[in-house]
Amino acid sequence: MRGRFANLRRIERLDPAVDYDEIFQLVAYHEFPWEVVQGTSIAFMRDYGVPTISDLLDRTGRFEHDGQKRYDDTVLIGYEYAVDGVDSERGHASIRRMNQIHGHYGIPNHEFRYVLATTLVGPVRFIERYGWRPLHPNERAAMTIVTSRLGTLMGIKDLPTTYAEYERLHDEYEAERFAYDPANTRVAEASIRIVTDWYPRPVQPLFRRVTIAMLDEPLRVALGLPKQPAWLVGLLDRALRLRGRVIRHLPPRAADDPYRHDASRTYPFGYKISDLGPRDVSAERHRDAGPVPEKRVS
């Protein structure tokens, strides 16, 4: 039987400058899959604390009218560019699709830089607080390299080169740009409904409160969401820390059983990369997109 620390021993022997894809896959799909999902989900909520970002998202109406698909598409594009490596054919195809989608909106480079930073800093901070062990330096370095490679393929300029630089960009941008706007609240509430709708109606109000309680105070204020009682925030924090300590003593995920997002609500029969994204995005290729494979993923 593989031990709980077998993947960590393997990661310690790998070189993040060369083996960044392998390390990233071990982190995201074997060692900390739940933590990465939660950290990334909170990272996307952070985007809504910036009024210029939430205003665009609010005007598209995708969260309000097609929220589950929007959620699944976001997760699946991330899976597609990471599962075989960011520079694989599959990875490039998903990034081309993402560029095709983003190319319709005229998003400024500084917003791209911040959103990219949240997708790294959010999971790292969540793992460090609630994971069953701390991240190894090789893991943090590999996650940073994958993030920067993704940003390069997205055409983002002036990217940080170290995790510390991404973290500084993240924190300074929020200090300057976080501000309340009604659009922030509309997009945040629509996103929360996506998650709470997974549960029976009688417990949906509880899960809404738990979701809000996971947000730090500057973010909650910027989103215009109601303050949750200190006992709930504290209880949730202790419960998540306890979860990490318990998982430390459980068997690891099997090597042949990586985490995979369940997208059956949107794609019960599988999906093609061209299915991902808004239903009304023009079929015309983005000028840098190139051909998008039509292989269906089940």
Buried (B, 14 or more C-beta within 10 A) or exposed (E): EEEBBEBBEBBEEBEBEEBBBBBBBBBBBBBBBBBBBBBBBBBBBBBBBBBBBBBBBBEBEBBBEBBBBBBBBBBBBBBBBBBBBBBBEBBBBBBBBBBBBBBBEEBEEBBBBBBBBBBBBBBBBBBBEBBBBEBBEBBBBBBBBBBBBBBEBBBBEEBBEEBEBBBBBBEEBBEEBBEEBEBBBBBBBBBBBBBBEEEEEEEBEEBBBBBBBBBEEEBBBBBBBEEBEEEBBEEBBEEBEEBBEEBEEEEBBEEEEBBEBEBEEBBEEEBBBBBBBBEEBEEEBBEEBEEBBEEEBE
